[in-house]
Amino acid sequence: MSFRKRFFERAYERDKARWDTGITPPEVVAFIEGAGRPTPGRALDLGCGTGTNALYLARHGWDVIGVDFSPLAIRRAEEKRAAVASGASGVTFLQGDVSALDTIGVSGQFDFVLDIGCFHSLSSSQRTAYVSGIADRTRAGATVLLFAFGPPLHLPWRHPTRAREMRQRFGKAFELVDVERGTTPSGAAWFRLERRAEIT
């Protein structure tokens, strides 16, 4: 097991996964419930953790697949789903690599992709495969909402994400339509991308 994976597993084991707050971020709520909210369709939650946001989307009418590389996180997501009285029937949780969606059976086309803190933990080669994977699985007009850390960032398995990189990596298939700067941690940002009708 890699150091990165061992770190996440131990955090979940000790209930010290600070990123797994159990609360859907207001930025996601604003997109799903606010003015101009999208019609529910198929959603893909990459780095879904213990399923908080996947279950939130399902409660709002979305058919959701949540993916995380942590077996423990997926097990807890399944437990959460089982404990929910209603609104969880449209959720499937899969354990696996978000940069290798073919290997875990993620197929079909999606209307919304959510990533809260997953992309910035991937290596450069994984990021390339990640982008290709979601480009192949999104309809024209689909939205990607991605939260990532930017500089300064000093952890060995996390790599700063900047708007310039987002345009370069996603630009053939997606348009970067909005960047909302975060305050915690310093340099973090929400990136909103829209799937182009045709890949250039």
N, C-alpha and C positions, 0 to 999 in steps of 0.2 A: 504494500500500500504506500502511495506517495506521501510525502510530508504534508502536502496541501490537503489531500483527502483525509489523512489521519487527524489533522487540525480540526476540520469540520466535524468529523465523527465524534471526537472527544468533546467538542463544544456542545453538540446535541446531547451526548451522554450525560454531561454535567449540568444541563439546562443553562448553559452560558453562551448560547448563540444570540448575541446582542442584536444581530440583524433580523432575527426572527421575532418580531415584536407582537405578533398576533393582531396587528391593526393594519388595515388597508390604508396606504398613504392617501392624503387628500388630493394629490395630483391624479391618482387613478380614479378616485371617486368623482372628481370634477369631469374627467373625460367620459366616464361611463354614465353618469347621472346628470351632468350639467347641460347647459344650452348647446344645441347641436350634437347631442349624444347620438352615438351610432346605433343602428338597428342591430340587436343581438344576432350573432352568427356563431362561427367556430373560433375559439381562442386557444392560443398556445402560450403557456406560462413556463418560461425557461428559467431554471434555477428556482423552482417553486417552493423549496424548503418544506415546511410542514403543512402547506396547502392553504394558508389563510386567504391569499388573493384568488386562487383558483376557485375556492368555495364561494367567495364573494361574487365572482363573475357568474358562477352557476346560479346563484340566488337572483341574479338580474337577467336570467334568461339565456345565458351563453352556454354552448356546448364546449367543454374545456378539456384539454389535455395538459397536465402538469408534469414536468420533467425535472429530475434532480439526480445528481450522481451519488448522493448520500443514501444508502439503504435505510439508515435509521430515520432520516427525515421523511422518506417516502412511507415508511411504516407508520410514523406518527400522523402523516397526512391521511392515510387510510383509516386510522383510528378516529380522526376528526370527522371524516366523511361518514363513518358508521354511526357516530354520535349525533349527527345532524338529523333532525326529524324530517325535514323537507328541503328541497332545493339543491340536493347533492347528487341527484341521479344522473346529471349531465356531466359528471367529472370522472376522468380516468387519470390515474397517477402511474407514471412509468419511471423506473430507475435506470439511469444511463447517462451517456455523454451528450451534452447539448450540441456539440460540434460533430456528432456522428448520428444524426437522427435516423438514418437508414437502418442502423443496426438495432434500433429498439422499436421499430415498427410505427414510427410517426409518419402517416401518409395523408393524402388529400390536401385540400386547400383551406387556408385559414384567412379570417377577416381581421384578426387582431393578434398581435404578439406582444407579450409583456415580459420584460426582463428587469428585475430589480436587483442589481448588484451581482450579476453573473458574468456579463461580458468582460468586465474589467479584470476578472480573475483568470482569463484565458491567455494562453501564449499566442504569439503572432500567427503561427500556423493553424491553431485552433480557431482563431478569430476569422481567418479566411474561410475555413470549412463551415463555421457557424453562419456566416453571411450567405454563403452558397446554399446552405440547407434551408434557411428561411426564405430566401428568394425563390427557391423551387416550390415552396409550400404556401405562398401567399397570393391571393387574388389581386388584380389591379385595383388600386384604391385602398388596399388594406393598410392599417396603421401599425407601426411598431413604436411602442413606448418603452424607453430604456433609461434606467437610472444607473449612472456609473460614477466612480471616483475619478477625479482628475488630479493634476499636480497641486500640491505636493503629496506624494504617496511613497511610502518607504517600506512596504511589506514585500517580501521576496516573491510571493505568488500573485500579487496584484500589480497591474500595469496601468499607469495613468491613461485616461481616455479623454481626447480633445475633439472639438468640433471638426477640426481639419481632418483628423483620422476618420471620423465618421463619414465625412463626405467622400474621402478616398476609398474607403472599404465598401461602403454601401451605395456609392453614387451610380453605379451601372443599373441597379434595380430599384433604388429608392431615392426619393428626394428628401433632404433634411429640411423640414418645414418649420421647426421651432427648437430653440435651446433655452431652457429655463434654468438659470444658475441656482445651485443650492448653497446653503450656508454651513451645513453639517454633514460630512467634514468639509473643510475648506477645499474648494476646487471641484466639488461634486456638481453634477448637472443632470437634468432630465432632457433626453433627446427624443423628439417626435419625428418619425419618418413616415413617408407615404409611398406605397408601392407604385411604381410607374406602370403604365399600360403595357409598355414594351421595354425589354432590357436593351440598353444602348451598347 
